């Protein structure tokens, strides 16, 4: 994000925070994802709910785009060798 465009995660409602966490996972923003997890836990979310609704949901998009060769990870080979 450009300076001045920072999103204050704690100011987002739960739905917006989960969507932002999906984007942060996709973008590889570890600190923001950890912050989002902590915010949801502070709001009373059960760890399983945080895992299944925010983290797994975001990783699903990463997996879909990786499989379609839209998203590549450094050090990975494409196409995969059999």
LOKE-274224 format. One record per residue: residue in one letter; y, x, z of N, C-alpha, C in turn. Coordinates in steps of 0.05 Angstrom, whole numbers, padded with zeros to 5 digits, always signed. Example, Ala and Ser with C-alpha at 12.3 -4.5 7.8 and 13.67 -1.06 7.14 Angstrom:
2
A-00114+00264+00156-00090+00246+00156-00066+00264+00156S-00045+00257+00142-00021+00273+00143+00001+00258+00157
***
This chain:
82
X-00024+00017+00000+00000+00000+00000+00025+00017+00000X+00045+00008-00012+00071+00022-00013+00085+00018+00014X+00102+00038+00021+00117+00035+00046+00133+00009+00046X+00133-00005+00068+00147-00030+00070+00130-00054+00064X+00107-00049+00052+00088-00070+00045+00065-00073+00064X+00067-00059+00086+00045-00059+00106+00040-00087+00117X+00015-00094+00119+00007-00119+00130+00000-00115+00159X+00011-00131+00177+00005-00130+00205-00019-00148+00210X-00043-00136+00213-00068-00151+00214-00068-00171+00237X-00057-00163+00260-00058-00181+00283-00041-00206+00279X-00023-00206+00260-00007-00230+00254-00020-00249+00235X-00042-00242+00223-00057-00259+00205-00074-00279+00220X-00078-00303+00209-00097-00321+00221-00125-00312+00214X-00145-00323+00226-00172-00313+00223-00181-00313+00193X-00176-00334+00179-00184-00335+00151-00171-00313+00134X-00145-00310+00138-00130-00290+00123-00139-00262+00131X-00145-00258+00156-00154-00232+00166-00181-00225+00153X-00199-00244+00152-00225-00239+00140-00222-00232+00111X-00205-00246+00096-00201-00240+00068-00188-00212+00065X-00170-00205+00083-00158-00178+00082-00178-00157+00088X-00197-00163+00106-00218-00144+00113-00236-00139+00089X-00242-00161+00074-00258-00158+00050-00245-00138+00031X-00218-00141+00027-00204-00124+00009-00203-00095+00020X-00199-00092+00046-00198-00066+00058-00225-00052+00056X-00247-00067+00059-00274-00055+00055-00277-00045+00026X-00269-00062+00007-00270-00055-00021-00254-00030-00027X-00231-00027-00014-00214-00005-00019-00221+00020-00002X-00241+00017+00015-00250+00039+00032-00231+00047+00054X-00216+00028+00065-00197+00033+00086-00209+00029+00114X-00222+00051+00123-00238+00050+00148-00221+00041+00172X-00198+00053+00176-00182+00047+00199-00174+00017+00200X-00167+00006+00177-00159-00022+00176-00183-00040+00182X-00206-00033+00172-00230-00049+00177-00237-00049+00207X-00236-00025+00219-00241-00023+00248-00221-00039+00263X-00196-00038+00256-00175-00054+00269-00181-00084+00267X-00189-00092+00243-00195-00120+00238-00219-00129+00255X-00239-00113+00257-00262-00119+00274-00254-00123+00303X-00238-00104+00313-00229-00106+00340-00211-00130+00345X-00195-00138+00326-00178-00162+00329-00196-00186+00331X-00216-00189+00313-00233-00212+00314-00249-00213+00340X-00258-00190+00350-00273-00190+00376-00254-00198+00398X-00229-00189+00398-00210-00197+00418-00204-00227+00417X-00206-00239+00394-00201-00268+00390-00226-00284+00398X-00246-00271+00407-00270-00286+00417-00292-00289+00397X-00290-00277+00374-00312-00278+00355-00336-00263+00366X-00360-00274+00363-00384-00260+00370-00389-00237+00351X-00400-00215+00360-00406-00192+00342-00422-00200+00317X-00441-00218+00320-00457-00227+00297-00440-00241+00277X-00421-00257+00286-00403-00272+00268-00385-00252+00253X-00375-00232+00267-00358-00212+00255-00374-00198+00233X-00399-00191+00239-00416-00177+00220-00422-00194+00196X-00430-00219+00200-00439-00235+00178-00416-00247+00161X-00394-00255+00174-00373-00268+00160-00351-00250+00149X-00347-00227+00163-00325-00210+00153-00336-00185+00139X-00354-00171+00152-00364-00146+00141-00384-00150+00118X-00404-00167+00122-00424-00171+00101-00411-00184+00077X-00393-00203+00081-00379-00216+00059-00364-00196+00041X-00350-00177+00054-00336-00157+00039-00354-00138+00024X-00376-00131+00037-00395-00112+00025-00410-00125+00001X-00412-00151+00002-00425-00165-00020-00410-00160-00046X-00384-00162-00045-00367-00157-00069-00370-00128-00078X-00370-00110-00059-00374-00081-00065-00400-00078-00081X-00421-00090-00070-00448-00087-00083-00448-00099-00111X-00436-00122-00115-00436-00135-00141-00421-00117-00161X-00398-00107-00153-00382-00091-00171-00395-00064-00176X-00409-00053-00156-00423-00027-00160-00445-00031-00180X-00460-00052-00177-00483-00058-00195-00473-00062-00224X-00450-00074-00227-00438-00078-00254-00423-00054-00265X-00423-00032-00250-00409-00007-00257-00379-00011-00259X-00369-00030-00244-00340-00034-00242-00329-00016-00220X-00345-00012-00200-00337+00005-00177-00357+00027-00175X-00348+00052-00174-00365+00075-00171-00357+00090-00146X-00376+00103-00134-00371+00119-00110-00372+00148-00117X-00354+00164-00106-00355+00193-00111-00382+00205-00104X-00392+00222-00122-00418+00234-00117-00442+00218-00127X-00437+00194-00137-00459+00177-00148-00461+00182-00178X-00485+00177-00187-00490+00180-00216-00492+00152-00228X-00483+00151-00253-00486+00126-00268-00492+00133-00296X-00512+00121-00309-00530+00101-00297-00550+00114-00279X-00561+00099-00260-00580+00110-00241-00605+00120-00257X-00616+00141-00247-00640+00152-00259-00664+00137-00248X-00685+00132-00265-00708+00117-00255-00724+00132-00235
***
